[in-house]
Every structure is written in structure tokens, then in C-alpha cells.
Amino acid sequence: MPNVNQMFPSRFLRATNIPRRGITLVIETVTQEEVTSDGEGKQKKWALKFKDDDQLLVLNKTNASILAEAFGPDTDSWADKAITLRTEKVSFGGRMTDGIRVSVPDFDDDIAV
């Protein structure tokens, strides 16, 4: 039997897509995408496109700030950088839920691809 995520796939990563141990991906580009949010309608939001992965990660201010501190504020310089995605409990809409957080792996040098 498929789980709900398999029944209703999304082009955007969700916390349920991230393995418990986390996953390391290489950023291909930062792009602006139209996202439908519950109660907010359609909005343009910034997202990370990864090499070798079809799903995008919508950036929130926390994750964007972490990447800017690690790689600089010019998002063009984020290309070819490896980042690790993990989940943690975050407060959203007055309740605790699983959210995606980014971090920079110890081997933060450019990866040749």
C-alpha cells in the first residue's frame, strides 16, 4: 500500500520526505517559484533546486539566513555547494510541527560534478 506522500506527490520537499538521518544534496540554483499556501493563495517564493533531485526546497527566512552566513548573500555563489537537510520540531501557526532545517556539512568545499 502506498503512503499518503506517494498518493499525492509534490514538487516541493516536505519534512516527511527527509530521512531521519538527514540527506546531503548539492544546490544547482536558486529560483523563484509559484507556491500555493493554505489560506494564502498563490505566492512567489524562493526555492532551492538540487542536482540529481526533482523536488525543490522552498526557502524560509531561517534557512536562507543560514545559507547566506555560510556561503555569502549572493545566491549565485550557492551553486555547487553541498548542504544537509534534516528535520526538527518548529513552531508554526501556534503549534509544533516538523520542519526542514539546512546545515553545511563538514566538507563544505565545492563539489566537482
N, C-alpha and C positions, 0 to 999 in steps of 0.2 A: 504494500500500500504506500502511495506517496504521502509525504507530509505536506502541510499547507504551503510551505515555501515552494515546493515542486509544483503544486497545483496552480499557484498564482505567482509566476516568476516576475522579477522586477529588474529593470536595467540599472538600478541603484543598489549598492550594498546595504544590507541591514545587519544589525548585531547578530541575528540568527545565522548569518552566512559565515561568520568568523569562527574558526575552530577555537576551542578552549585554550590551546597553547599559543594562539595568535598566528598571524601569517605575514610574511615579508613579501612585499611587491615593489616593483620599480615603476616610478612615475614616468609616464610618457609625456603628458601635457596637462595644463590646467585649462579648463574650458567652461564656458557659461552654458547652462542647461535650463530648460523649462521644466519645472518641478511642480507637481500638484500636491498641495499640502491640505490635510484635513482642516476644514473651516477657513482656510486662507485662499483658496482658489489656486490659480496658476501663478507662479512667480519664477523669475530668473534667479538662479543660484549658481555659485561657483562650485565646480566639481573636479576631482582628480580622475584622469583616465590613466589606466595602468597598462604596461606592456604585458602581453600574454593573459589578459583578463578582460572579459567583455563588460563587466559591471563597473559602474562609476561610484566614487565616494563623494557625496555631497559634503562640502566643507562647512563646518560651523566656525564661529569665531575662535573658539578654544583650539581646535585642530589647526586652523590657519596660522594662529599665533605661534604655536609650537613649531610649525614648519618654517615660518619666517625667521624665528630665532635660530634655527638650525642651519638654514640654507640661504638666508637673506630675504629681504622683502620683495625682490624682483622674481616673480613666479616663473619667468623663463629659465632661471637658474635652477629650478627644482627638477627639470627634466633629467632623466637618467639617475636620479637619486633613489636609493632603497629606503623604504620606510616599513615599519612593522605596525600592523593593525591588531588591536586587541579589544576586548570588551571590558567594561566596568560599569558599575551602578552609577547612574547620574540622576539628578533631579530635573524633571521635565514636566511642565504643566502642573506643578504641585505634587507630583508623585515620583517615586523612584522607579526607574526603568533601566534596561540595558542600553548602553550607548557605545559607539565606536570611538576609541581614542588612538591617536597616532603617536609613534615614538621613532627615534632614529636608532637603528641597530649600531652595535659597536663598530662594525665595519662600514662606516659612513662615507668611505671614498666612493667616487663614481664607479659604476659597474659597467664594464665594457659589454655591450650587447650587439 
